[in-house]
Amino acid sequence: MAEHDVEHKLAEARRHATEELHKQGTPEYDARAHQRAVEAERKAAEEAKGA
């Protein structure tokens, strides 16, 4: 995967995790969705580190 694609994937994962985090304390918050977003961010960061 191209370096740009990896960086884009990481940025998207971080944005999604942040969106889920900001839902805490609201009826829209889903702890499982937040955890999945954090895990996707972690995987994207590992992939970016290896690229």
Backbone as ProteinMPNN parsed JSONL, in Angstrom:
{"seq_chain_A": "MAEHDVEHKLAEARRHATEELHKQGTPEYDARAHQRAVEAERKAAEEAKGA", "coords_chain_A": {"N_chain_A": [[0.859, -1.177, 0.0], [0.521, 2.209, -0.757], [2.383, 4.899, 0.736], [0.934, 7.253, 1.151], [-1.712, 6.306, 1.116], [-1.725, 4.744, 3.431], [-1.284, 6.686, 5.396], [-3.591, 8.189, 5.013], [-5.559, 6.337, 5.723], [-4.95, 6.045, 8.436], [-5.482, 8.646, 9.353], [-8.236, 8.793, 8.847], [-9.141, 6.771, 10.589], [-8.387, 7.857, 13.054], [-9.974, 10.161, 13.081], [-12.536, 9.028, 13.131], [-12.465, 7.631, 15.59], [-12.216, 9.797, 17.314], [-14.632, 11.114, 16.839], [-16.425, 9.226, 17.895], [-15.57, 9.267, 20.555], [-16.316, 11.847, 21.362], [-19.01, 11.528, 21.595], [-19.521, 10.5, 24.055], [-21.448, 10.408, 26.997], [-23.774, 11.12, 25.813], [-26.939, 10.206, 24.337], [-26.351, 8.983, 21.91], [-23.983, 7.659, 22.207], [-22.086, 4.732, 21.903], [-20.499, 2.278, 23.444], [-19.277, -0.007, 22.387], [-18.955, 0.659, 19.679], [-17.182, 2.749, 19.954], [-14.98, 1.394, 21.019], [-14.373, -0.311, 18.865], [-13.614, 1.609, 16.997], [-11.339, 2.675, 18.226], [-9.704, 0.425, 18.199], [-9.437, 0.044, 15.432], [-8.03, 2.36, 14.852], [-5.648, 1.824, 16.228], [-4.693, -0.397, 14.786], [-4.333, 0.781, 12.273], [-2.337, 2.604, 12.922], [-0.245, 0.888, 13.575], [0.137, -0.277, 11.083], [0.945, 1.957, 9.645], [3.311, 2.514, 10.911], [4.834, 0.344, 10.159], [5.08, 0.762, 7.468]], "CA_chain_A": [[0.0, 0.0, 0.0], [1.312, 3.435, -0.845], [2.509, 5.613, 2.011], [-0.182, 8.202, 1.249], [-2.905, 5.542, 1.471], [-1.597, 4.344, 4.837], [-1.498, 7.891, 6.199], [-5.009, 8.546, 4.889], [-6.302, 5.366, 6.529], [-4.707, 6.394, 9.833], [-6.214, 9.882, 9.628], [-9.663, 8.442, 8.896], [-9.37, 6.006, 11.815], [-8.299, 8.79, 14.179], [-11.153, 11.024, 13.062], [-13.684, 8.242, 13.567], [-12.324, 7.387, 17.028], [-12.488, 11.06, 17.994], [-16.082, 11.337, 16.754], [-17.058, 8.343, 18.875], [-15.206, 9.747, 21.885], [-17.103, 13.039, 21.674], [-20.398, 11.127, 21.845], [-19.662, 10.047, 25.439], [-22.369, 11.204, 27.793], [-24.965, 11.417, 25.019], [-27.678, 8.98, 23.981], [-25.785, 8.379, 20.702], [-22.736, 6.956, 22.533], [-22.087, 3.273, 21.913], [-19.166, 1.9, 23.907], [-18.694, -0.987, 21.457], [-18.526, 1.387, 18.479], [-15.976, 3.491, 20.327], [-13.886, 0.432, 21.147], [-14.003, -0.733, 17.515], [-12.908, 2.728, 16.376], [-10.005, 2.743, 18.836], [-8.946, -0.724, 17.697], [-9.105, 0.339, 14.032], [-6.971, 3.368, 14.892], [-4.422, 1.138, 16.641], [-4.229, -1.206, 13.66], [-3.855, 1.698, 11.235], [-1.071, 3.16, 13.393], [0.753, -0.173, 13.414], [0.387, -0.406, 9.651], [1.702, 3.142, 9.24], [4.659, 2.373, 11.481], [5.531, -0.669, 9.377], [5.201, 1.168, 6.053]], "C_chain_A": [[0.902, 1.236, 0.0], [1.307, 4.175, 0.488], [1.347, 6.581, 2.223], [-1.461, 7.487, 1.679], [-2.891, 5.144, 2.942], [-1.859, 5.541, 5.741], [-2.966, 8.315, 6.174], [-5.864, 7.623, 5.752], [-6.157, 5.679, 8.019], [-5.492, 7.649, 10.215], [-7.708, 9.616, 9.736], [-9.994, 7.707, 10.195], [-9.333, 6.923, 13.034], [-9.528, 9.69, 14.243], [-12.384, 10.276, 13.57], [-13.633, 7.976, 15.077], [-12.647, 8.649, 17.819], [-13.983, 11.37, 17.972], [-16.812, 10.488, 17.784], [-16.771, 8.811, 20.296], [-16.072, 10.935, 22.293], [-18.583, 12.741, 21.905], [-20.608, 10.68, 23.29], [-20.577, 10.985, 26.203], [-23.627, 11.594, 27.031], [-25.686, 10.11, 24.715], [-27.094, 8.271, 22.756], [-24.531, 7.544, 21.0], [-22.96, 5.46, 22.578], [-20.67, 2.832, 22.261], [-18.501, 0.903, 22.958], [-18.207, -0.307, 20.187], [-17.252, 2.173, 18.769], [-14.788, 2.545, 20.413], [-13.425, -0.05, 19.775], [-13.209, 0.364, 16.814], [-11.495, 2.854, 16.924], [-9.133, 1.603, 18.319], [-8.545, -0.506, 16.234], [-7.987, 1.375, 13.958], [-5.636, 2.721, 15.258], [-3.839, 0.326, 15.486], [-3.672, -0.322, 12.548], [-2.508, 2.304, 11.634], [0.048, 2.134, 13.261], [1.129, -0.335, 11.953], [1.231, 0.766, 9.147], [3.143, 3.056, 9.742], [5.486, 1.392, 10.659], [5.775, -0.255, 7.935], [6.423, 2.007, 5.793]], "O_chain_A": [[1.923, 1.276, 0.688], [0.354, 4.087, 1.263], [0.836, 6.715, 3.335], [-2.211, 8.0, 2.509], [-3.919, 5.199, 3.618], [-2.574, 5.427, 6.737], [-3.514, 8.745, 7.189], [-6.786, 8.076, 6.431], [-7.126, 5.59, 8.774], [-6.098, 7.702, 11.286], [-8.374, 10.155, 10.62], [-11.012, 7.989, 10.828], [-10.152, 6.784, 13.942], [-10.06, 9.951, 15.322], [-13.175, 10.817, 14.342], [-14.652, 8.084, 15.761], [-13.28, 8.58, 18.873], [-14.538, 11.835, 18.967], [-17.713, 10.973, 18.469], [-17.653, 8.753, 21.153], [-16.513, 11.02, 23.439], [-19.327, 13.61, 22.362], [-21.749, 10.498, 23.716], [-20.488, 12.206, 26.069], [-24.463, 12.328, 27.559], [-25.101, 9.032, 24.825], [-27.32, 7.074, 22.58], [-24.068, 6.802, 20.134], [-23.901, 4.977, 23.207], [-19.75, 2.996, 21.46], [-17.29, 0.963, 22.749], [-17.148, -0.662, 19.669], [-16.355, 2.25, 17.93], [-13.704, 2.866, 19.927], [-12.225, -0.187, 19.539], [-12.238, 0.077, 16.113], [-10.556, 3.111, 16.17], [-7.952, 1.803, 18.035], [-7.426, -0.841, 15.847], [-7.103, 1.283, 13.106], [-4.608, 3.039, 14.661], [-2.633, 0.36, 15.242], [-2.647, -0.649, 11.949], [-1.636, 2.496, 10.786], [1.166, 2.479, 12.878], [2.301, -0.509, 11.622], [2.126, 0.585, 8.321], [4.074, 3.483, 9.059], [6.69, 1.58, 10.482], [6.596, -0.864, 7.249], [6.658, 2.42, 4.657]]}, "name": "protein", "num_of_chains": 1, "seq": "MAEHDVEHKLAEARRHATEELHKQGTPEYDARAHQRAVEAERKAAEEAKGA"}
